[in-house]
Structure formats: C-alpha cells, structure tokens
Amino acid sequence: MGHNMRITDLLDKNSISLNAAPADKKETLDLAVELMAKSGKLSDVEKYREQVYAREEESTTGIGEGIAIPHGKCDAVKAPGLAAMVIKNGVEYESLDGEPVTLLFLIAAPNTKDNVHLDVLSKLSVMLIDENFTTSLRNAKSVDEFLQIIDAADESAKSIDDRLSDTGITTEEKKGFKLLAVTSCPTGIAHTYMAAEALEKAARAADCQIKIETRGSAGAKKCTDCRRD
C-alpha cells in the first residue's frame, strides 16, 4: 500500500465487533487480540498478545471519554492493522478518567522502518477526539456502516501535521503566552497525536501560541505553530 493508505485499508471486516460484552479489562484485550488475529496480519498471536499486555503495563491506553487504543509493535505483526470493538454496556478499563470503555481500537504495527501507516493511525487518533464521530461509531448498525462512517470522516480529515500547520498567523495576532510542547508515547503510535490535538485545542481556547513537536515511532515531526482562530 502506498502513501494514499486509508484507515479502512487497515481495518478488516472480520476484525470488527459491534456487540462485544467482555467482563473485564483482561477479557477486553483478549477479545481484541482475537479479532486482530482474524485479519491474518499476525504471525504469532501469543507474542503479539504479550506485547499488547506489556504496553498496557506501562500506562493505561484507556484515554477517557469511553475510548481505549491499546497497541503493540513487534516482529509478530506481518502487516499494519486495526481491530475495533463497540462495547454497548461499557467495561471497566482503568481509564484515565475512570469511566468505562465503550469504544476500542486495537493497533498492530510491524517492527519495521516503514512508518507510512503511522500517518493513517495518527489521523484516526485525532478523529477519535470528535464526539460526533465516536457517537456515530457506537451507534453503527452494521460493520459496513461502521466502515462507511470512518471512510467519510477520513475523506475530510486532515493529518495532524496539516492541522497544526494550517494557522495563518500574522504579527498582530501573536498574543498571549508562548508555549512549547513535546508529545510522546512509549510506542509512539496513537497517544502522541491525540495529546498534540488536545494541547492545540487548549491553546486555541486560551488564546495562546503553542509549538508542538510529536515524537513518535516515525521520528520527531517539525514544530508547528498553533493559535486561537
């Protein structure tokens, strides 16, 4: 797949469950790994499962607002992929805000230098901050509708770098505090970009300038200016 890779290119129909009902966090992760295995993108399911658990031990991937983005990057992954679960009744996940998780995306990343898929995953991470988008996903009546919702949002969404660069700052508009931020995640796949988006929103609301450098698996991205519109 080339540089025009879309989010739905990584998400196999067989790796989506719209009615998952796990009893706890462990069962949630196990079900998600099983869904990923159905995509055929894992060469060693148990090795990948171990990596997902190891990442979870570093810090919770329950980012709040009912969303979790567990992930694993290792040699057991043959090709980048996603698995998705809608958990109607929610499940306790040790999330940052203490709320149950109702929407989960599991990420599988191969241990290679080719990071084209990271741009796609960073876009998904930013899209998940949009409450209308996540509500639509939770209410999807079929796997096809779930994929269509993602594809439609993907069509109009900008990459995180484009969003952070598209500011048009003028001298007169440069006011308020000047902030510098670096966002990073141990595996640098999703939370790096979600943190950047959240900081951008906060800076705009506070009428401050902010420069954000994302330090993920694809390496450091250039610092870009953000301001309040």
Phi, psi and omega per residue, in radians:
M1 nan 2.473 -3.056
G2 -1.662 -2.767 -3.044
H3 -1.335 -0.095 3.090
N4 -1.674 0.361 3.127
M5 -0.980 2.395 3.122
R6 -1.924 2.842 -3.131
I7 -1.023 -0.720 -3.111
T8 -1.208 -0.265 3.041
D9 -1.187 -0.422 -3.106
L10 -1.654 -0.175 -3.001
L11 -1.955 1.815 3.139
D12 -1.370 2.478 3.130
K13 -0.977 -0.625 -3.120
N14 -1.241 -0.184 -3.094
S15 -1.830 0.385 3.132
I16 -2.131 2.269 3.054
S17 -2.197 2.135 -3.109
L18 -1.687 -0.070 -3.099
N19 -2.373 0.724 3.141
A20 -1.209 2.542 -3.135
A21 -2.454 1.033 3.127
P22 -1.195 2.645 -3.094
A23 -1.482 -0.495 -3.098
D24 -2.702 -3.079 -3.074
K25 -1.120 -0.752 -3.128
K26 -1.044 -0.798 3.135
E27 -1.147 -0.583 3.095
T28 -1.068 -0.850 -3.139
L29 -1.139 -0.696 3.138
D30 -1.120 -0.738 3.114
L31 -1.115 -0.700 3.141
A32 -1.130 -0.727 3.116
V33 -1.121 -0.688 3.098
E34 -1.088 -0.685 3.090
L35 -1.118 -0.730 3.121
M36 -1.093 -0.691 -3.127
A37 -1.064 -0.544 -3.133
K38 -1.160 -0.306 -3.132
S39 -1.372 -0.275 -3.119
G40 1.357 0.239 -3.073
K41 -1.660 0.041 3.133
L42 -1.936 2.336 3.078
S43 -1.596 -0.382 -3.141
D44 -2.549 1.732 -3.048
V45 -1.087 -0.758 -3.086
E46 -1.181 -0.670 3.111
K47 -1.126 -0.699 3.108
Y48 -1.163 -0.733 3.119
R49 -1.013 -0.755 3.122
E50 -1.055 -0.678 3.140
Q51 -1.178 -0.692 3.114
V52 -1.099 -0.759 3.118
Y53 -1.162 -0.683 3.139
A54 -1.098 -0.722 3.108
R55 -1.122 -0.680 -3.103
E56 -1.163 -0.530 3.137
E57 -1.225 -0.438 3.131
E58 -1.214 -0.740 3.071
S59 -3.020 2.638 -3.085
T60 -1.106 2.513 3.057
T61 -1.723 0.162 3.007
G62 -1.434 1.725 -2.956
I63 -1.463 -0.096 -3.128
G64 1.873 2.983 -3.130
E65 1.034 0.471 3.094
G66 1.367 0.248 -3.061
I67 -2.029 2.450 3.027
A68 -2.319 2.472 3.114
I69 -2.316 1.244 3.070
P70 -1.172 2.686 3.137
H71 -2.770 2.740 3.110
G72 -2.535 2.384 3.091
K73 -2.164 2.065 -3.105
C74 -2.893 3.062 -3.110
D75 -1.206 -0.235 -3.129
A76 -1.343 -0.097 3.140
V77 -1.742 2.093 -3.115
K78 -1.421 -0.586 -3.112
A79 -2.654 2.593 -3.131
P80 -1.052 2.481 -3.118
G81 -2.745 2.903 3.087
L82 -2.255 2.623 2.939
A83 -2.285 2.598 -3.073
A84 -2.362 2.520 3.115
M85 -2.395 2.354 2.943
V86 -1.864 2.168 -3.094
I87 -1.991 1.619 -2.971
K88 -0.921 -0.783 -3.073
N89 -1.590 -0.032 3.128
G90 1.346 2.768 3.112
V91 -2.509 2.456 3.091
E92 -1.124 2.230 -2.992
Y93 -2.365 0.128 -3.077
E94 1.055 0.662 -3.110
S95 -1.160 2.792 -3.103
L96 -1.045 -0.585 -3.134
D97 -1.724 0.068 3.102
G98 1.351 0.026 -3.108
E99 -1.519 2.623 3.102
P100 -1.113 2.642 3.103
V101 -1.573 2.301 3.112
T102 -2.098 -0.192 3.140
L103 -2.464 2.181 -3.076
L104 -2.326 2.377 2.980
F105 -2.119 2.139 3.070
L106 -1.717 2.324 -3.112
I107 -1.931 2.351 3.023
A108 -2.068 2.174 -3.124
A109 -2.198 2.289 3.105
P110 -1.265 2.665 -3.121
N111 -1.506 1.182 -3.104
T112 -2.252 2.997 3.120
K113 -1.474 -0.223 3.137
D114 -1.357 1.926 -3.049
N115 -1.963 0.417 -3.130
V116 -0.981 -0.684 -3.096
H117 -1.144 -0.399 -3.115
L118 -1.149 -0.561 3.088
D119 -1.129 -0.660 3.114
V120 -1.179 -0.779 -3.113
L121 -1.189 -0.581 3.104
S122 -1.156 -0.631 3.112
K123 -1.149 -0.742 3.099
L124 -1.058 -0.740 -3.130
S125 -1.010 -0.760 3.133
V126 -1.198 -0.701 3.139
M127 -1.065 -0.569 -3.103
L128 -1.215 -0.193 3.071
I129 -1.356 -0.341 -3.132
D130 -1.356 1.974 -3.077
E131 -1.099 -0.625 3.123
N132 -1.116 -0.688 3.132
F133 -1.128 -0.849 -3.096
T134 -1.197 -0.600 3.087
T135 -1.121 -0.727 3.117
S136 -1.085 -0.711 3.125
L137 -1.125 -0.743 -3.129
R138 -1.130 -0.505 -3.086
N139 -1.672 0.039 -3.127
A140 -1.017 2.355 -3.084
K141 -1.587 -0.246 -3.136
S142 -2.624 2.842 3.104
V143 -1.092 -0.688 3.121
D144 -1.072 -0.735 3.119
E145 -1.141 -0.697 3.108
F146 -0.996 -0.818 -3.135
L147 -1.188 -0.645 3.133
Q148 -1.135 -0.677 3.116
I149 -1.085 -0.763 3.133
I150 -1.145 -0.765 -3.092
D151 -1.118 -0.702 3.139
A152 -1.140 -0.737 3.127
A153 -1.202 -0.647 3.132
D154 -1.111 -0.632 -3.108
E155 -1.069 -0.650 -3.052
S156 -1.746 -0.217 -3.066
A157 -1.377 2.493 3.035
K158 -1.622 2.750 3.041
S159 -1.206 2.839 -3.136
I160 -1.059 -0.659 -3.131
D161 -1.166 -0.700 3.095
D162 -1.126 -0.721 -3.124
R163 -1.120 -0.701 -3.110
L164 -1.335 -0.426 -3.112
S165 -1.520 -0.434 -3.036
D166 -1.415 1.356 -3.041
T167 -2.140 -0.607 3.131
G168 1.042 0.769 -3.092
I169 -1.211 2.372 3.023
T170 -1.980 2.884 -3.114
T171 -1.035 -0.735 -3.100
E172 -1.127 -0.489 -3.063
E173 -1.515 -0.146 -3.118
K174 -1.400 1.627 -3.113
K175 -2.459 2.999 -3.116
G176 1.387 -3.003 -3.128
F177 -1.215 2.667 3.033
K178 -1.902 2.125 -3.045
L179 -2.062 2.606 3.050
L180 -2.188 2.283 -3.111
A181 -2.351 2.560 3.020
V182 -2.196 2.181 3.120
T183 -1.931 2.483 -3.087
S184 -2.718 2.670 3.079
C185 -2.324 2.556 -3.125
P186 -0.892 -0.635 3.083
T187 -1.882 -0.076 2.968
G188 1.068 0.643 -3.049
I189 -1.856 -0.898 -3.022
A190 -2.125 -0.884 -2.993
H191 -1.140 -0.464 3.079
T192 -0.938 -0.814 -3.039
Y193 -1.426 -0.569 3.096
M194 -1.154 -0.676 3.110
A195 -1.134 -0.702 3.123
A196 -1.084 -0.738 3.139
E197 -1.141 -0.728 -3.138
A198 -1.132 -0.706 3.112
L199 -1.154 -0.672 3.110
E200 -1.064 -0.802 -3.135
K201 -1.077 -0.752 -3.126
A202 -1.134 -0.686 -3.141
A203 -1.153 -0.716 3.118
R204 -1.088 -0.756 -3.114
A205 -1.124 -0.566 -3.104
A206 -1.621 0.069 3.135
D207 1.025 0.740 3.140
C208 -2.021 2.726 2.984
Q209 -1.541 2.529 3.086
I210 -2.541 2.416 3.009
K211 -1.914 2.239 -3.083
I212 -2.125 2.262 3.021
E213 -1.988 2.161 3.112
T214 -1.667 2.154 -3.119
R215 -1.982 1.526 -3.125
G216 -1.966 -2.867 -3.117
S217 -1.136 -0.375 -3.141
A218 -1.469 0.048 -3.105
G219 1.670 3.084 -3.109
A220 -1.281 2.316 3.026
K221 -1.584 2.716 -3.112
K222 -1.122 2.631 3.060
C223 -1.194 2.401 3.129
T224 -2.284 2.604 -3.097
D225 -1.485 2.463 3.031
C226 -2.250 2.623 3.087
R227 -2.621 3.005 3.073
R228 -1.399 2.340 3.134
D229 -1.155 nan nan
